[in-house]
Amino acid sequence: MGLQAGPHESLSFHVTLVRIFRWFAIAWCLSVSTAWAQPASVPAARQANNVAVITIRTGDGPIDGVTAKSFVRRLKLAEQAGADAIVVEIDTPGGEIGAVLDICAAIKGSSIQNSVAWINTKAISGGAIIALACREIVVTDSATMGDALPIAASPLGLAEMPEQERAKFLVMLLTEVVDSARRKNQGGYVYDELLVQAILTTGVELWRIRHRTTGQEICITRAEYKMLFGAEPSHAVPRVASLRPGAGPPQLPIYPVTGGGGDTSGLSADQQQALAIPPAGPALSNVAAEATGGQSLPRTRPVLTPDDRGQWDLVEYVTDGTVPAAFTAADMRALGFAANMQGVNTDEDLKAWFGATHLKRLDPLWSEGLVQFMTRMWVRGLLIVLLLMAIFSEMVAPNGIGGIIAAVAIALLLIPPFLMGMANWWEILAIVGGLALIGLEAFVFPGFGFAGISGIILLFLGLLGTFVPNQGGGLFPNSPDHQKDLLYGLLTIVLAVATSGVGWWFMVRHFGTIPLLNRMILKDAGPGEGESMLAAMASPRGPTVRVGQTGRSATTLRPSGQAEFDGQVIDVVAENGYIDRDQPVKVVEVGRFRIVVAPFDTPGSGDATGGFVA
């Protein structure tokens, strides 16, 4: 007979089966939840547990030196905190080329190589350059990128840039974007070396083709089109925006040689060929040749020859070159710029993109925003006006209030530029020294001579120097960027001086009748008088006292106040800075705007009354 399980043995067997089933169910749930939290599709090179989001959201304002310094500070903070990846969130219309290149250099030189640009929602001009510097780009559904044509901005608006100057900037930008493309393409050809050039200038006309065997896609020029397909290309409607659909590119002259490219004289012919940048259009031939010297990675784009005929198929007409290329989210996905096929629209989408556990935002500090505001041209112009008006007020009616206002204006003028590298110690010393010399001329030396003229020159040079960043170049640099900064600074100072001149005239005419402001000057105590020193300037009259005349101080002189001479109380200034009340004084100087007195010891009983002559 066979063995049969008793009832207890059978029950034990079923319990064991239930436990095994429950264990498998729990394990399956855990595996599903883990897969949901960290998708298996996240590549190892992208996966990160701790992600730092560094924002570049300038609204309608530009990327400037403050933006760059703030970005570098936050990037270092992410490195120190042990971030596995950084996300550069971009929403900007662009900005200063120097600041943009500083940000790109910080990204490429960071110890965190897992960098992703999140275009949310626009990366125009310099924003596009920064996006390309990252290892990957992800986009929201409404994102746009491109149009990085160098332009000249001024306080009066946009201005036409000479081609020689634009070529200098194009060499720098072309060096940067091609380097970014080659860094990206080390693992396979993704960013097209010609297409990244199309965002920098007009006149770049490109078609996209696909290899019949490998499926690789690249962009080609008109000359390459004719070589591969043996015919002139037809001008269909291009993928990206165009001013003249079907009309072809504008006829641009070749950009001039600038002499600003890297030196390739030490490279062999083979090395130069490997580093060479293929120009995306005839106009860029000189610029591309100069930018080749700034490349450290070999070209990734295949070299096409007549032997490639019949191996490529036409995909589409990309751009006709009538405007610098700008791409929508759909364009960026189709052309290989965007790595995400689905929109990355929220922070949760970002976490899923990395398979991350923690995501931390690093926004600019409020103080950085304040510095950015205080260094705007119009704000600095207003501060210079305030400074000059306060100095004028203190000179004609010394009472300390004008000096305090001038000191505050100087601090607001110097501290923000100093924090962002636009003011050096020599500039601060020049401004302070200039003000000191002007003060000596106003309160110590009679007339207007060497001290006053030297003070004005030092003040002007010091203020002008604060408009130019300190990085090289000296006081009168030759670079276009620094020449532009000097021009803007000169224009701001001239306009501020002109505005101050109008303000001075208004003060002379109406100071005594302006509420609150009329308290800043001393007035005569005679009945029905009350005429201020500024009013006296408007209506010149002869002095009421003479040098050597004696009297008594009617108020404490610190150094300004009032003294009584022959029963008449007038405004005076103490020569030594302080005289107590009701002390004998003697007139030592009578000027147009002030009367200077000194302590006087009377002979005999020491009783000094008005009318004594020394």
C-alpha angles and dihedrals in degrees: 000000000000123000116261126201116244120231094263093049091050092051092050090052093053092048089053091052091050091051092049091049091049091050091052090047092053092046091050092050091049092050091049093049091048091049089049093050094045113025115221088226092072106109117231092242091057102038113110134164098199117043125183118202112208110192127216100182109149099161108208092338126096133257104254142163092288090054091051095048091047091050093050091049093052092044090055089048090054090049093050091048091056100248114180093205140011127216117203104206107204130197108147142119091224131256146190115007094221093053092046092051091048090056092047091051091050091052094048093043096047122115086229102079094173095089125159127186111217108199103207099184119322134013102181126168107332090014089064091050090053092047092054090052091066123086092242139011125217123182142200118236091260098043125135130189137180142043099118098161108152110246135178116244124194137173086264094053137265119345136192113267119218113244092239091057093043090052090057091055092044091057090057094044095044090051089052101046095044090049088051091051093049092049089052093046098056089098095042139324109288112131109058112231091214097045094055087057091055091070091060103058148000122258096059109127116182142176126197120228134181128216111240095220108032099028091228114155126209138163121245136197127237091263092052091047091056091046094051101038101026096228143079111272119250117237106234123166106294123233096239127054118292137187095210111024111208095008099101128229124321117259103256126182116239111270110252125251109265103185089226099110129105121278114259097170092106094055126091121240091257092051092049090050091050092051096039118125112224106228113236091215141007092259090062098052095104094039092050092049091053093044090054089075090063095057123105098174126065121250115275099194114098117247110241121216135173087267088072093068112125093020098088134061126207113247105176149321104264108185137351094206097237089125134014108277119265123181135208123216090265091050092050092052094047094046096047100252097110117061095197123077092189121055118267097210106151141036089256089057088053092052090050090048090059097030083237131174098198131031121184127187119221107196126178117274119252088241090059089053090050092051089049090053094046093053095055113119097241093048092051090047091055091048091052089051090050091049094051093045091050092049091050092049093050092048096054097036111021108202105130098251094094090047092053092049090048091050092051091048091050091051092049090048096049109031099060094047090045091054092052096043099258097112128056131192094259090056092050091048091048092053094045091044091049092052090048092053091048089051092051090050092050101043108021114024119056121236125004116294145124097335094051095045092046091048093052092049093049092047092050095048092045093051092045092051092057090065092063123071115241097234101117129298100095124231096314105030123182099220115112091235094054094042088054091050091050091049092050091047092049091048092049093049094046092050090046092051091048091049090048090052090057089047092051091052090049091049092050092051101040111014094111093055100044111104114245093000092072088065090065092076133058120245134205115263097219117120111273092001117098092144111160127222089250090054088052088055090056092050108033117212136167122271117271093215135040135222110278096025114133134214143134133283107250092192136018108280112222081178098298125049140107136298133188121234119177091338094311119115114210138168115266141169125225114238094213095042099253139048123167123235121277095018126138112258137182129210110244100168135022114194136169094259104024147023117221121208135185133198113277127200109209119217122246117010093007092242106142119192132175116282101040112142118207 
